Amino acid sequence: MASRVIGASVRAVKGRRLIPSKQALVLTQAAVNKIKVHLQDKPEGTALRVGVKQRGCNGMSYTLDFTKKKERFDEEVSQDGVRVIIDSKAQMTLLGTEMDFVENKLSSEFIFNNPNIKGTCGCGESFNI
């Protein structure tokens, strides 16, 4: 059974070239550290699962859950001791994306810097490709 971890926002990347990598998703050090904090009290073998759902005013939004296993067509990204499973339906949407964690006085959330996004809603929670 999966449970929602924390909020996620979208940021369309315009005019900024991301560094190509062999991974489908690149994590910043802040994201790695926050995922480690969330997973430290979970059973061994637990990973963060990233997916997309049809919802929001602009079409799609990200989902974050805990998982213990990788499904058949899912992609697994391992970075600095953290496992992130990308849902098979979200792989093309997330290709080349950088996952960051930002914390300020008003919010703390994972941010997806996604070069594939064509538009976002005003609140930053949904996007379209």
C-alpha positions, 0 to 999 in steps of 0.5 A, a space after each residue: 500500500 502506498 502513501 503520499 509523501 510530500 507535495 511536489 511542484 512543477 517548473 518548466 525549464 526555459 533557456 537552460 540546458 540540463 546536463 545529459 545523463 544516462 539516468 531518466 531522472 537526476 536528483 540534486 543533493 537536497 533531494 537525496 538528503 530529504 528522501 533519505 530522511 523520509 526513508 530512514 524509518 521505513 523497512 529495508 528495500 523501500 524506495 520513493 515512487 514517482 508517477 503522474 496522474 491526470 488532474 489539476 487545471 492544466 492536465 497532469 501532476 506528479 505523485 510521490 509514494 513509498 514502494 517496496 518493489 519495482 513493477 515490470 516496466 518501471 525504471 529505477 534510478 539509484 543515486 547516492 544510496 537512494 532508490 527512486 522508482 519511476 512509474 512506467 506511465 511517467 517515464 517519457 514525461 520525466 525524461 531529462 528532469 532534475 528533481 530538487 527539494 526546496 524549503 522556505 518559510 512558507 513551504 517545503 516541497 520537491 520541485 521537478 525542473 522538467 524540460 519537456 513541459 509546455 505549460 503550467 498552471 498558476 499554482 505550479 501543481 499541474 502541467 501539460 506536455 
